[in-house]
Amino acid sequence: MSHLPICSFTHLLIYPFVCLLAACGPLTAAPTPAPPAAHEDLLRHYAPVIHQGAASDQDFLTAADFDGNRVGNDNWQHQPTGDLSAYVYGSLIETESHWFLFYALFHPRDYTPEPCAESGGCHENDMESLQVIVAKDGTPFGRPIALETLAHSHIYLYRLDRSLRGGALPVKGWAALDEGHPIVWVETYGHGIYGRRLRLGPSVVTYRPGDVAQLPAGLDEEAVSYRLLSIYETLWPYRAEMGPGRFFDKPFSYRGQVLAAAFDGDDWGQDKANTPWGYDQETGDVLSRGDWFLDPAKAFAYHAAPTGTFSTRYLYNPYLADLP
């Protein structure tokens, strides 16, 4: 009986693997995940495009100190003469698995088409807000999965990813993006925010994130630039300024700490406009006033019952860190 030489036998064993490598190409290591973007870049990347209904300059969004002071109960009087250049307040909180990007829109007046004395629907100061929830996926800016918007007494949940199913809040539909920026529609007069198209009127001002705080030239403007302001740097440091003639009012207890639920205001009602950390909408029996902003992972877990990897352990939450 003849035998193959050892070298020939080895050749027969190795040859198929050589052919396989030749067909598939050289083996390469898995790509290294890109480092996440800086918090400021994330806030700018997901800053919303805002379609604001407008009947007058009372619908122009601006900063809470548009009149040059941190007094809440003179804003109704100062609205006609104050600086109505466009600002939006922003904040980012980070867990092991997600980023929570919060944006707040301030108007000095919430008003009605009818005279306020007749309508009963006006009040001094108005702050409505929205939140974009982004899942970390190894790319610098992650994958946006949900948009939440506040309109008066309700928070509405919109889908930015098929994985979102909804929890305590039903999903209202798909939100839209404009070059990566969520699009929102803001009511004329009352300024409620929605993630689906509204019939706005009589005019519309469209605000887009930029480096300059522009003042709309009129009521029909398609590209007014707004600047982002840090909630942590511009509003949060003054959270203890509460009482008549101060910035904030309507104290409440949050985990043993006294915070302001509203901006101080006395025209057409007392202290009607919530601070970012003062919302108590859609809390059910699980959440507390303030959780939507201060503990967004807990709030989103309740609102949306997210699937897949979802951590409530914070890597960056300066607000809770400031509360002993």
C-alpha positions as CSV (number, residue, x, y, z in Angstrom):
1,M,0.0,0.0,0.0
2,S,1.4,3.4,-0.9
3,H,1.2,6.3,1.5
4,L,1.1,10.1,0.8
5,P,4.2,11.8,2.2
6,I,3.5,13.8,5.3
7,C,4.2,17.1,3.5
8,S,1.5,16.2,0.9
9,F,-1.0,15.3,3.5
10,T,-0.4,18.6,5.3
11,H,-0.8,20.4,2.0
12,L,-4.2,18.9,1.4
13,L,-5.4,20.0,4.9
14,I,-4.2,23.6,4.5
15,Y,-5.1,24.2,0.9
16,P,-8.9,24.6,1.4
17,F,-8.3,27.2,4.1
18,V,-5.9,29.1,1.8
19,C,-8.6,29.1,-0.9
20,L,-11.2,30.3,1.6
21,L,-9.0,33.2,2.8
22,A,-8.3,34.1,-0.8
23,A,-12.0,34.2,-1.6
24,C,-13.0,36.2,1.5
25,G,-10.1,38.5,1.7
26,P,-7.9,39.1,4.7
27,L,-9.4,39.0,8.2
28,T,-9.7,42.4,9.8
29,A,-10.5,43.5,13.4
30,A,-13.9,44.8,14.2
31,P,-14.1,48.6,13.9
32,T,-13.5,50.6,17.1
33,P,-16.6,52.6,18.1
34,A,-16.1,56.3,17.5
35,P,-15.9,58.5,20.6
36,P,-19.2,60.2,21.5
37,A,-19.7,63.9,20.5
38,A,-19.2,66.6,23.2
39,H,-22.4,67.5,25.1
40,E,-22.5,70.9,23.4
41,D,-22.2,69.4,20.0
42,L,-25.0,66.9,20.8
43,L,-27.3,69.7,21.9
44,R,-26.7,71.6,18.7
45,H,-27.0,68.5,16.5
46,Y,-30.5,67.7,17.9
47,A,-31.7,71.3,18.5
48,P,-35.2,71.5,17.0
49,V,-36.5,73.3,13.9
50,I,-39.4,75.2,15.3
51,H,-42.5,76.3,13.3
52,Q,-44.0,78.9,15.5
53,G,-47.6,80.1,14.7
54,A,-47.7,83.9,14.9
55,A,-50.4,86.5,15.2
56,S,-48.2,89.2,16.7
57,D,-44.8,89.6,18.2
58,Q,-46.2,88.1,21.4
59,D,-45.5,84.8,19.7
60,F,-41.8,85.5,19.3
61,L,-39.7,83.2,21.5
62,T,-37.0,84.8,23.6
63,A,-35.0,84.6,26.8
64,A,-36.6,84.8,30.3
65,D,-34.5,87.9,31.0
66,F,-35.4,89.6,27.7
67,D,-36.0,92.8,29.6
68,G,-32.6,92.9,31.2
69,N,-33.6,91.7,34.7
70,R,-34.4,88.5,36.6
71,V,-37.9,89.6,37.7
72,G,-40.8,87.5,36.6
73,N,-43.8,89.7,37.4
74,D,-42.9,92.6,35.1
75,N,-42.6,90.6,31.9
76,W,-46.1,91.2,30.7
77,Q,-45.6,95.0,30.9
78,H,-42.1,94.8,29.3
79,Q,-43.0,92.6,26.4
80,P,-43.7,95.4,24.0
81,T,-40.3,97.1,24.7
82,G,-38.0,94.2,25.6
83,D,-35.5,92.4,23.3
84,L,-37.3,89.6,21.5
85,S,-34.3,88.1,19.9
86,A,-34.5,84.4,19.6
87,Y,-33.2,82.1,22.3
88,V,-34.0,78.5,23.3
89,Y,-32.9,76.9,26.5
90,G,-31.1,73.5,26.4
91,S,-29.8,70.8,28.7
92,L,-28.3,67.4,28.4
93,I,-28.3,64.5,30.8
94,E,-26.5,61.2,30.2
95,T,-26.9,57.6,31.3
96,E,-24.9,54.6,30.5
97,S,-27.1,53.9,27.5
98,H,-28.9,57.1,26.5
99,W,-28.7,60.9,26.1
100,F,-31.7,63.0,27.2
101,L,-31.7,66.4,25.4
102,F,-34.2,68.9,26.8
103,Y,-35.2,72.2,25.1
104,A,-37.4,74.9,26.6
105,L,-39.2,77.7,24.8
106,F,-40.0,80.9,26.7
107,H,-42.6,83.6,25.8
108,P,-43.3,86.6,28.0
109,R,-47.0,86.3,27.3
110,D,-49.5,83.4,26.9
111,Y,-52.5,85.2,25.3
112,T,-55.7,84.7,23.4
113,P,-57.2,86.3,20.2
114,E,-60.0,87.7,22.4
115,P,-59.3,90.4,25.1
116,C,-57.8,88.7,28.1
117,A,-60.5,90.1,30.4
118,E,-63.1,88.2,28.4
119,S,-61.3,85.0,27.6
120,G,-59.8,84.1,30.9
121,G,-57.1,82.3,29.1
122,C,-54.1,84.6,29.4
123,H,-51.2,84.6,31.8
124,E,-47.8,86.2,32.3
125,N,-44.8,84.1,31.2
126,D,-45.0,80.8,29.3
127,M,-42.5,78.0,29.1
128,E,-43.3,74.9,27.1
129,S,-40.7,72.2,26.4
130,L,-39.6,69.2,24.5
131,Q,-37.2,66.3,25.0
132,V,-35.2,64.2,22.5
133,I,-34.1,60.8,23.6
134,V,-31.1,59.3,21.9
135,A,-29.7,55.8,22.2
136,K,-25.9,55.3,22.3
137,D,-24.9,53.0,19.4
138,G,-21.1,53.5,19.1
139,T,-21.4,56.5,16.7
140,P,-20.7,60.1,17.8
141,F,-24.3,61.2,17.8
142,G,-26.1,58.0,18.6
143,R,-29.6,57.0,17.3
144,P,-32.6,59.2,18.1
145,I,-35.5,57.0,19.2
146,A,-38.1,59.3,20.6
147,L,-39.4,62.9,20.9
148,E,-41.6,64.1,23.8
149,T,-43.4,67.4,23.6
150,L,-45.3,69.4,26.2
151,A,-48.6,71.1,25.3
152,H,-50.3,72.6,28.3
153,S,-51.5,69.7,30.5
154,H,-50.1,66.9,28.5
155,I,-46.8,65.3,27.3
156,Y,-47.0,63.7,23.9
157,L,-44.7,60.8,22.7
158,Y,-43.6,60.5,19.1
159,R,-41.5,57.8,17.4
160,L,-38.1,58.4,15.9
161,D,-37.2,54.7,15.8
162,R,-39.2,51.6,15.1
163,S,-38.2,50.1,18.4
164,L,-40.4,52.6,20.3
165,R,-43.7,51.0,21.4
166,G,-45.0,53.3,24.2
167,G,-45.8,52.7,27.8
168,A,-47.9,55.0,30.0
169,L,-48.1,57.3,27.1
170,P,-49.3,56.1,23.7
171,V,-47.2,56.8,20.6
172,K,-48.8,59.6,18.7
173,G,-47.0,58.8,15.4
174,W,-43.7,59.4,13.7
175,A,-41.8,62.6,14.3
176,A,-40.0,64.2,11.4
177,L,-36.4,65.3,11.0
178,D,-34.9,68.1,9.0
179,E,-31.2,67.3,8.4
180,G,-31.2,65.4,11.7
181,H,-33.1,68.1,13.7
182,P,-36.5,67.2,15.1
183,I,-39.3,69.4,13.7
184,V,-41.9,70.8,16.1
185,W,-45.0,72.9,15.6
186,V,-45.9,75.5,18.2
187,E,-49.4,76.9,18.6
188,T,-50.2,80.6,18.1
189,Y,-51.3,82.3,21.3
190,G,-50.9,79.4,23.8
191,H,-47.6,78.0,22.5
192,G,-48.3,74.3,23.1
193,I,-45.6,72.1,21.3
194,Y,-46.5,69.2,19.0
195,G,-44.4,66.7,17.1
196,R,-46.8,66.4,14.2
197,R,-47.9,69.1,11.7
198,L,-50.4,71.7,12.9
199,R,-52.4,74.1,10.9
200,L,-50.7,77.3,12.2
201,G,-51.8,80.8,11.5
202,P,-52.4,83.5,10.6
203,S,-48.6,83.5,10.0
204,V,-45.6,81.3,10.8
205,V,-42.1,82.1,11.9
206,T,-39.6,79.2,11.4
207,Y,-36.7,79.2,13.9
208,R,-33.6,77.2,13.2
209,P,-30.5,76.7,15.5
210,G,-27.6,78.9,14.8
211,D,-24.8,81.1,16.2
212,V,-26.8,84.3,16.3
213,A,-30.0,85.3,18.2
214,Q,-32.0,87.0,15.5
215,L,-35.1,89.1,15.8
216,P,-37.8,88.2,13.2
217,A,-38.3,91.0,10.7
218,G,-42.0,90.2,10.5
219,L,-44.6,87.5,11.1
220,D,-43.8,85.4,8.1
221,E,-40.2,84.4,8.3
222,E,-38.7,81.1,7.1
223,A,-35.2,81.1,8.6
224,V,-34.8,82.9,11.9
225,S,-31.7,81.8,13.8
226,Y,-31.9,81.1,17.5
227,R,-29.1,80.7,20.0
228,L,-29.0,77.9,22.6
229,L,-28.7,79.0,26.2
230,S,-27.7,76.5,28.9
231,I,-30.4,75.8,31.5
232,Y,-27.7,74.8,34.0
233,E,-25.8,78.1,33.6
234,T,-28.6,80.6,33.1
235,L,-31.7,79.4,35.0
236,W,-30.7,76.7,37.5
237,P,-28.2,78.9,39.5
238,Y,-31.2,81.2,40.5
239,R,-33.5,78.4,41.5
240,A,-33.6,79.8,45.1
241,E,-34.8,83.2,44.0
242,M,-38.5,82.8,44.9
243,G,-41.2,85.1,45.9
244,P,-43.1,88.2,44.6
245,G,-40.8,90.4,42.6
246,R,-38.2,87.6,42.2
247,F,-37.4,85.4,39.2
248,F,-39.3,82.3,40.4
249,D,-42.1,81.3,42.8
250,K,-44.5,78.5,43.7
251,P,-42.1,76.4,45.9
252,F,-42.4,72.7,46.1
253,S,-40.4,69.9,47.7
254,Y,-38.3,67.6,45.5
255,R,-36.5,64.8,47.3
256,G,-36.3,67.0,50.4
257,Q,-35.2,70.1,48.6
258,V,-37.3,73.2,48.0
259,L,-37.4,74.2,44.3
260,A,-39.5,76.7,42.3
261,A,-42.3,75.2,40.2
262,A,-43.0,78.4,38.3
263,F,-41.8,81.8,37.1
264,D,-43.1,84.6,39.3
265,G,-46.0,86.2,37.5
266,D,-49.2,88.1,38.6
267,D,-50.8,89.3,35.4
268,W,-54.0,87.3,34.5
269,G,-53.2,84.7,37.1
270,Q,-50.5,83.8,39.7
271,D,-47.3,81.9,38.7
272,K,-48.8,80.1,35.7
273,A,-45.6,79.3,33.8
274,N,-43.6,76.2,34.9
275,T,-39.8,76.2,35.3
276,P,-38.1,73.3,33.4
277,W,-37.8,71.4,36.7
278,G,-41.4,72.3,37.8
279,Y,-43.6,70.2,35.4
280,D,-46.0,67.8,36.9
281,Q,-47.7,66.6,33.7
282,E,-48.1,62.8,33.1
283,T,-46.7,61.7,36.4
284,G,-49.3,59.1,37.2
285,D,-48.6,57.2,40.4
286,V,-44.9,56.6,39.5
287,L,-43.4,60.0,39.0
288,S,-43.1,63.2,41.0
289,R,-43.3,66.8,39.9
290,G,-39.9,67.6,38.4
291,D,-38.9,64.1,37.3
292,W,-39.4,64.7,33.5
293,F,-36.5,67.2,33.6
294,L,-34.5,66.1,36.7
295,D,-34.7,62.3,36.4
296,P,-35.5,61.8,32.7
297,A,-34.4,58.2,32.6
298,K,-37.0,57.3,35.2
299,A,-39.7,59.4,33.5
300,F,-38.9,57.9,30.0
301,A,-39.0,54.4,31.4
302,Y,-42.5,55.1,32.7
303,H,-43.7,57.0,29.6
304,A,-42.3,54.7,26.9
305,A,-41.4,51.3,28.5
306,P,-38.3,51.2,26.2
307,T,-37.1,47.8,25.0
308,G,-33.5,46.7,24.6
309,T,-30.6,48.1,26.6
310,F,-31.8,50.9,28.9
311,S,-29.9,52.1,31.9
312,T,-31.1,54.5,34.6
313,R,-27.6,55.0,36.0
314,Y,-26.5,58.5,35.3
315,L,-23.0,59.4,34.0
316,Y,-23.9,63.1,33.9
317,N,-26.7,64.7,35.7
318,P,-25.5,68.0,37.3
319,Y,-29.0,68.8,38.7
320,L,-29.3,65.8,40.9
321,A,-25.7,66.2,41.8
322,D,-26.5,69.7,43.1
323,L,-29.3,68.4,45.3
324,P,-27.7,67.0,48.5
